[in-house]
Amino acid sequence: MTIVVLISSPRKGGFGERIALRVAEGAESAGNDVDVIHLNDLVRIRQCQNCGACKMNGGKCVIDDDAVAVLDAIERADGIVISTSINFNSANGLFKIVLDRMYRFMDANACSTLPKDKKVAIVVTAGADSASAAKEADGLERIMTQHFYCESPGTIAYNTWMMDKDMPVDDDVMERAFGIGTRF
Ligand SMILES: Cc1cc2nc3c(=O)[nH]c(=O)nc-3n(C[C@H](O)[C@H](O)[C@H](O)COP(=O)(O)O)c2cc1C
């Protein structure tokens, strides 16, 4: 099985990346292959234009940019780990652009065309606002399970208390992250 890890914080080595990579280690320990994508490395990326073309052409997005390879990887993957920071109370803008581009996976009747039963784990980090992190993690889990018929091996909402990015993540959280990974 192939697991795609989508890291959307621009901070390489930050909290969201380390927690997501711990989930990935758990997934690897269970025999999965892991492909890590840093969304911040994408250079050319545009938001969904709501043009409706993908509803008429079998799910192809007419935008030819760096998000296409990410969306193709999401489509092929058996599992996905999503990591986003909280920016102004919700998922960060870069991740939201990629999520909106997943509109390509909904047909004209708003039914998902993604292969069913992918497993999707959500990691949300916040600087201080635990409530927004928990709400966003729940909301993203709902989108992935209800709109895209994915299964959830677990979610993590983590408050960093605005600590320096190199400070360690709490041991119990890293342990939980690994455990979530083993359920892929
Ligand atoms: C533009 C911006 C907006 C932010 N807004 C919030 C916010 O509304 N609430 C909050 O708790 N943290 C906020 N933060 C802090 C980030 O959520 C926090 O630094 C991040 O989750 C840490 O994870 P990382 O190390 O993976 O980047 C914001 C950070 C940025 C850059």
PDBQT file of the ligand as one rigid body, heavy atoms in Angstrom, charges set to zero:
ROOT
HETATM    1  C1  LIG A 201      -0.498  33.547   9.014  1.00  0.00    +0.000 C 
HETATM    2  C2  LIG A 201      -0.560  32.775  10.293  1.00  0.00    +0.000 A 
HETATM    3  C3  LIG A 201      -1.729  32.770  11.017  1.00  0.00    +0.000 A 
HETATM    4  C4  LIG A 201      -1.804  32.052  12.207  1.00  0.00    +0.000 A 
HETATM    5  N1  LIG A 201      -3.000  32.028  12.875  1.00  0.00    +0.000 NA
HETATM    6  C5  LIG A 201      -3.116  31.292  13.993  1.00  0.00    +0.000 A 
HETATM    7  C6  LIG A 201      -4.369  31.228  14.668  1.00  0.00    +0.000 A 
HETATM    8  O1  LIG A 201      -5.378  31.801  14.270  1.00  0.00    +0.000 OA
HETATM    9  N2  LIG A 201      -4.435  30.479  15.803  1.00  0.00    +0.000 N 
HETATM   10  C7  LIG A 201      -3.349  29.809  16.289  1.00  0.00    +0.000 A 
HETATM   11  O2  LIG A 201      -3.466  29.144  17.313  1.00  0.00    +0.000 OA
HETATM   12  N3  LIG A 201      -2.157  29.850  15.650  1.00  0.00    +0.000 NA
HETATM   13  C8  LIG A 201      -1.998  30.565  14.518  1.00  0.00    +0.000 A 
HETATM   14  N4  LIG A 201      -0.798  30.588  13.851  1.00  0.00    +0.000 N 
HETATM   15  C9  LIG A 201       0.353  29.799  14.381  1.00  0.00    +0.000 C 
HETATM   16  C10 LIG A 201       0.513  28.472  13.628  1.00  0.00    +0.000 C 
HETATM   17  O3  LIG A 201      -0.695  27.725  13.675  1.00  0.00    +0.000 OA
HETATM   18  C11 LIG A 201       1.619  27.627  14.275  1.00  0.00    +0.000 C 
HETATM   19  O4  LIG A 201       2.821  28.357  14.243  1.00  0.00    +0.000 OA
HETATM   20  C12 LIG A 201       1.770  26.306  13.530  1.00  0.00    +0.000 C 
HETATM   21  O5  LIG A 201       0.633  25.516  13.710  1.00  0.00    +0.000 OA
HETATM   22  C13 LIG A 201       2.961  25.523  14.032  1.00  0.00    +0.000 C 
HETATM   23  O6  LIG A 201       3.095  24.334  13.259  1.00  0.00    +0.000 OA
HETATM   24  P1  LIG A 201       4.330  24.137  12.244  1.00  0.00    +0.000 P 
HETATM   25  O7  LIG A 201       5.568  24.093  13.098  1.00  0.00    +0.000 OA
HETATM   26  O8  LIG A 201       4.053  22.832  11.566  1.00  0.00    +0.000 OA
HETATM   27  O9  LIG A 201       4.331  25.291  11.288  1.00  0.00    +0.000 OA
HETATM   28  C14 LIG A 201      -0.678  31.323  12.689  1.00  0.00    +0.000 A 
HETATM   29  C15 LIG A 201       0.507  31.344  11.941  1.00  0.00    +0.000 A 
HETATM   30  C16 LIG A 201       0.575  32.059  10.757  1.00  0.00    +0.000 A 
HETATM   31  C17 LIG A 201       1.848  32.053   9.964  1.00  0.00    +0.000 C 
ENDROOT
TORSDOF 0
